[in-house]
């Protein structure tokens, strides 16, 4: 099972916007745009926030550059260690350990200036050498090429004490988005043996850690501004329902990423808040384009037209989501909202199948897993809907290990999921370029590849928008993705909890501005 693939996108939010081209500076406010309010009063200092997070005791990790397959571990690591940048709303990336950044004219060389006053938890100043060491350590991991694509270890260097220089193998207008893909910083020279004890730079210090459970205390010397909570206690849960039950019984204050089923359970409870993070989870159906029964673009278009998207969102996501339009990257400010929304058209679907001479006498297998809530249910409902267009589908559920080893990247028709969806270019590079190592549908489209190259190397906002529109139009017209809807990320919280993040992906773990009312 490819944990690095899923962790990469589950644990992080990728950005895509022309705003990344120019130098950025600033910081978060006490009431950022991406936070939810449970109390309209002024943030109050003090208290301990008890947070539930999903994970398995047998999969815990303390390495900030390793694969954090547990949400509980990722939450702890993200509060103890800072990345260079973090998600924002407007702009959609904000400074953190890097106070600003500036590209060269050819968009290959980027210079990141570190925040003034940044120190490790032991009081030692953070230097560019520490960042270079950390990024090179990250790049050397098995998943390092995916986390810092186009950046070789030798091309990560320091220029003085406060400037880090990254040189890309190719022009990359979106390189700053990569600096928040688990770019956690530890002191230079930290050994693998001592990595679990390495001091961080984040808003909280680790007090204790036991089997995925942890207590974090406020870092009063944090360079990033006021932290309201005295402490955060993280408790690991193996199921969303167990976590929701703990919240309802008062054992925890926040159930993180708990899902739609738990949200339904809490409906009507006046003492429970439901925090929704739009565009948080994509669960597309993948149709193989390289060969097989779905290689004809007319067949793929027919299946897209046979789907009742509103019914899928209503039934699979319990209404906690939105209809999508077969383009990955719905949360990107550059998402092309002017491309017409596909609607169900069974007559046209049947006509396209006839023109493609699609064999409707056969029964085709749709492979899926039960890795996340709603995935297998989406496959079953899809099969029921397309039968009305004359396509017979048998849903086959596979064990997780079998699915990721045997079906993913190889199957003719299967479900997949991505834990963030906020950058068109990021997904294009990961799953749609002809040379991508994670090309889920075997998509090989030279026009798409050319459009990507032009978009990634364009600094002018107007021209860039045109290139990105072209990229999305090709995906809409002929890719192997049937993206019927986007699931909301859902947190449940007690009534006293305030300032929770509402941004998708990595943004959900930014709890440094949370506070407790009376």
Secondary structure, DSSP 8 states (H G I E B T S, - for coil): --HHHHHHHHS------GGGTS-------TT-TTEE-S--S------EEEEEEE--GGG----TTS---SHHHHHHHHHHS--SEEE-SSSSEEESSEEEEEE-TTSSEEEEEE-TT-B-TTS-B--HHHHHHHHHHHHTSTTHHHHTTTEEEEEEEESSSSEEEEEESS--TTHHHHTTSS-----TT--TTTGGG----SSEEEEEEETTEEEEEE-TT-TT-----SEEEEEEESSHHHHHHHHHTTS-SEETT--HHHHHHHTT-TTEEEEEEEEEEE--EEE--SSSTT-SHHHHHHHHHH--HHHHHHHHSTT-EEE--S-S-TTSTT--TTS------HHHHHHHHHHTT--TTSEEEEEE--SSTTHHHHHHHHHHHHGGGT-EEEEEE--HHHIIIIITTT-SEEE--BS----HHHHIIIIISTT-TT-TT----HHHHHHHHHHHT---HHHHHHHHHHHHHHHHHH-SEE--EEEEEEEEEETTEE-EE--SGGGGG--TT-EE--
